Amino acid sequence: MNTLPPLPCYLNGEFTLLPDAKISVMDRGFIFGDGVYEVVPVYAGQAFRFEQHMARLDRSLAELRIKNPLSLVQWQTVMDRLLADYARSVAQPVDALDQLIYIQVTRGVAMRDHVMPVDIEPTVFVMSNTMKLPSAEQRSQGVACVTADDFRWEKAHIKSVSLLGAVLARQISADAGALETVMFRNGLLSEAAASNVWVVKDGKVLGPPKNNLVLEGIRYGLIEDLCREQGLGFELRPISRAEVLAADELLLSSATKEVLPITRLDDKPVGQGKPGPVYASLYAGYQAAKQRSRKARSA
């Protein structure tokens, strides 16, 4: 039997432990997947690009017509308490842990009806967990991915808790012994099951445009910043499958992967079949950005 560890969490104004956190079976997140989420990376006790994550939470909530139940200061307060509680639960200092803060907001509890009810209180759930970053081997050798058609809905820009499409897409790569599933919609690159995808060609970093077919990962803005710092070209535009297959480098980005090289796609080498120089530059820049963020928040 899979039992939940007694780790701290927050549910509807109360700090408790995961095994004791309960919601109604009529919560619309449970019935309909009617809610959104965010995952905020925390390095050495300091949240990374917290304001950007909260801005995306606002955008997702607005798309679902759910009022943000907490202010920015209140979200920060909840997060800080959970980080401290988690550190105590594992008997380590906060600044010794890299963590992930998971935030979920659903529309709340109501009788089952497809029409959005009004004047109900959103359900707010937050938890912290240790972050598992890519291994040294994955960074030095790159990872294998597979491709698939993007069969998900056309509102991928909402960070919705309705993740069945992403689950099915990720299972395609798991069944193939690969790390991720790179998806295409009508012959154009969209994203991976749980990552954004970047194409490197002739030293330039290319990404799909920001629209309703792609979740704008927080790393979208960060990758652009890093390219500017590193003197690399950067462009968002439609990218064909042929361009992806002919890429010099392919990269994944997400909160947990940070930036990670794809060196095999559909069991064929990408570029030279090893992590390339653009990846090396972006990864180094990413680590420097983390250091700057820690210093700024601790100042």
C-alpha positions in Angstrom: 0.0 0.0 0.0 1.3 3.4 -1.0 1.1 5.7 2.1 1.9 9.4 2.1 4.9 10.6 4.1 4.1 12.9 7.0 5.4 16.0 5.3 4.0 19.5 5.9 1.5 21.1 3.6 -1.1 23.9 3.6 -4.8 23.5 2.8 -7.4 26.2 3.0 -5.8 28.3 5.6 -4.4 25.5 7.8 -0.9 24.0 8.0 -1.1 20.3 8.4 0.6 17.0 7.2 -0.1 15.3 3.9 -1.8 12.2 5.4 -4.2 14.5 7.3 -5.1 16.9 4.4 -8.6 16.1 3.1 -10.8 17.7 0.5 -14.5 17.1 -0.4 -15.3 14.6 -3.1 -17.3 17.4 -4.7 -14.3 19.6 -5.2 -14.4 20.7 -8.8 -10.7 19.9 -9.1 -11.5 16.3 -8.3 -14.7 16.1 -10.4 -13.7 18.2 -13.4 -10.0 19.0 -13.1 -11.3 22.6 -12.7 -8.2 24.3 -11.4 -4.6 25.4 -12.0 -1.2 24.8 -10.5 2.3 26.2 -10.2 5.6 24.6 -9.3 8.2 27.1 -7.9 11.8 25.9 -7.6 13.7 26.9 -4.5 17.4 26.9 -4.2 19.1 27.0 -0.8 15.9 28.3 0.7 15.4 31.1 -1.9 12.6 30.9 -4.5 13.7 31.3 -8.1 11.8 33.7 -10.3 8.9 33.7 -7.7 7.2 36.8 -9.1 7.2 35.3 -12.6 5.6 32.1 -11.3 3.0 34.1 -9.5 2.2 36.2 -12.6 1.6 33.0 -14.5 -0.7 31.7 -11.7 -2.6 35.0 -12.1 -2.9 34.4 -15.9 -4.1 30.8 -15.5 -6.6 31.7 -12.8 -8.0 34.6 -15.0 -8.5 32.2 -17.9 -10.7 30.0 -15.6 -12.4 33.1 -14.1 -11.2 32.2 -10.6 -10.1 35.1 -8.4 -6.7 34.6 -6.9 -7.5 33.7 -3.3 -4.2 35.1 -1.8 -2.1 38.2 -2.3 1.5 38.0 -3.4 2.6 38.6 0.2 0.3 35.9 1.5 1.6 33.4 -1.0 5.2 34.3 0.1 4.2 33.8 3.7 2.7 30.4 3.1 5.7 29.3 1.1 8.2 30.5 3.7 6.4 28.7 6.5 6.3 25.4 4.4 10.0 25.7 3.5 10.8 26.0 7.2 8.4 23.2 8.3 9.8 20.9 5.6 13.4 21.6 6.6 12.5 20.7 10.2 10.8 17.5 9.2 13.9 16.3 7.5 16.2 17.7 10.2 18.2 20.0 7.9 18.7 23.8 7.6 16.4 25.5 5.0 19.4 26.9 3.2 20.8 23.4 2.8 17.9 22.2 0.6 16.8 22.6 -2.9 13.0 22.3 -2.9 9.9 22.5 -5.0 6.8 24.4 -3.9 3.7 23.0 -5.5 0.7 25.3 -5.5 -2.8 24.2 -6.6 -6.0 26.3 -6.7 -9.3 24.8 -7.8 -12.7 26.5 -8.2 -13.9 24.9 -4.9 -16.7 22.7 -3.7 -20.2 22.6 -5.4 -22.7 20.2 -6.7 -21.7 18.7 -10.0 -22.7 21.0 -12.9 -20.6 21.9 -16.0 -21.6 25.5 -15.6 -19.1 27.5 -13.5 -20.7 28.2 -10.1 -20.3 31.7 -8.6 -19.6 32.8 -5.1 -17.8 29.7 -3.9 -14.5 29.6 -2.1 -11.5 28.3 -4.1 -9.6 25.3 -2.6 -6.0 26.2 -2.0 -3.3 23.5 -1.5 0.4 24.0 -1.2 3.2 21.5 -0.4 7.0 21.4 -0.4 9.2 18.5 -1.5 12.9 17.9 -2.3 13.9 18.8 -5.8 15.4 16.0 -7.9 17.7 17.6 -10.5 19.1 15.8 -13.5 22.1 13.5 -12.8 25.7 14.3 -13.7 25.4 11.5 -16.4 22.4 13.1 -18.0 24.2 16.5 -18.1 27.4 15.1 -19.6 25.8 12.6 -22.1 22.4 14.2 -22.8 19.1 12.4 -22.8 17.0 10.4 -25.3 13.5 11.6 -26.3 10.9 10.4 -28.7 8.4 12.3 -30.9 4.6 12.1 -31.1 1.7 14.1 -32.4 0.3 16.6 -29.9 -3.2 15.2 -29.2 -3.9 17.5 -26.2 -6.5 20.3 -26.1 -6.0 23.8 -27.6 -5.6 25.7 -24.4 -2.2 24.5 -23.5 -1.3 28.0 -22.3 -3.3 27.4 -19.1 -1.3 25.5 -16.4 -4.3 23.4 -15.7 -4.6 20.5 -13.3 -6.3 18.6 -16.1 -3.1 16.8 -17.0 -4.3 13.5 -18.6 -3.0 14.5 -22.0 0.4 15.2 -20.5 0.3 11.9 -18.6 -0.5 10.0 -21.8 2.2 11.8 -23.7 4.8 11.2 -21.0 3.9 7.5 -20.9 4.9 7.3 -24.6 8.5 8.2 -23.8 8.5 6.0 -20.6 7.4 3.0 -22.6 10.3 3.7 -25.0 12.8 4.1 -22.3 13.2 7.8 -23.1 13.1 10.9 -20.8 10.5 13.0 -22.7 8.0 13.1 -25.6 8.6 16.0 -28.1 5.3 16.9 -29.6 4.2 18.3 -33.0 0.9 19.8 -33.9 0.1 20.1 -37.7 3.8 19.5 -38.4 5.0 22.3 -36.1 6.9 21.9 -32.8 4.7 22.6 -29.7 6.4 21.3 -26.5 7.2 18.2 -24.6 4.9 16.4 -22.1 6.3 18.3 -19.2 9.0 20.6 -20.7 9.5 23.3 -23.2 11.7 22.4 -26.2 14.4 24.6 -27.8 16.1 24.2 -31.2 19.6 25.4 -31.7 20.8 26.1 -35.3 23.9 27.9 -36.3 24.4 29.2 -32.8 20.8 30.6 -32.6 18.2 29.4 -30.1 14.7 29.0 -31.5 11.5 28.3 -29.6 7.8 28.0 -30.6 5.8 31.3 -30.3 3.8 32.2 -27.2 0.2 31.2 -28.0 -2.6 29.0 -26.8 -0.9 25.9 -28.1 2.2 26.1 -25.8 2.6 26.7 -22.1 4.8 29.7 -21.6 7.3 28.1 -19.2 9.0 30.5 -16.8 12.2 29.5 -18.5 10.9 31.2 -21.7 11.9 34.6 -20.3 15.0 33.2 -18.6 16.3 31.5 -21.7 15.9 34.8 -23.6 17.8 36.7 -20.9 20.5 34.1 -20.9 20.9 34.2 -24.7 21.2 38.0 -24.5 23.9 37.7 -21.8 25.8 35.0 -23.7 25.6 36.8 -27.0 23.4 34.1 -28.6 20.6 34.8 -31.1 17.1 34.1 -29.9 13.8 33.9 -31.8 10.3 32.7 -31.2 8.6 31.5 -34.3 6.9 28.4 -35.9 9.4 25.6 -36.1 8.8 22.7 -38.5 9.5 19.0 -37.8 12.2 19.1 -40.4 14.0 21.9 -38.6 13.8 19.9 -35.3 15.3 16.8 -37.0 18.1 18.9 -38.5 19.0 20.8 -35.3 22.5 21.3 -34.2 21.3 20.9 -30.6 18.0 20.3 -28.9 17.3 21.4 -25.4 14.6 20.8 -22.7 13.7 23.3 -20.1 11.5 23.1 -17.0 11.7 23.9 -13.3 13.2 20.5 -12.4 15.3 20.0 -15.6 16.5 23.6 -15.6 18.1 23.3 -19.1 19.0 19.8 -20.4 20.4 18.5 -23.7 18.6 16.0 -25.9 21.3 14.0 -27.7 19.0 11.2 -29.2 15.6 11.7 -30.8 13.6 8.7 -32.0 16.8 6.6 -31.5 18.9 8.9 -33.8 21.6 11.3 -32.8 20.9 15.0 -32.5 23.7 17.0 -34.1 27.0 15.4 -33.0 25.2 13.1 -30.6 26.6 14.9 -27.5 25.8 18.0 -25.5 26.8 21.1 -27.5 28.4 24.5 -26.8 25.1 26.4 -26.7 23.8 24.0 -24.0 27.1 24.5 -22.1 26.7 28.3 -22.3 23.1 28.3 -21.2 23.6 25.9 -18.4 26.5 28.0 -17.0 24.3 31.1 -17.3 21.5 29.3 -15.6 23.7 28.5 -12.6 24.9 32.0 -12.4 21.3 33.3 -12.5 20.5 31.1 -9.5 23.5 32.5 -7.6 22.4 36.0 -8.3 18.8 35.3 -7.2 20.0 33.8 -3.9 22.3 36.8 -3.2 19.5 39.3 -4.1 16.9 37.7 -1.9 19.3 37.2 1.1 20.5 40.8 0.9 
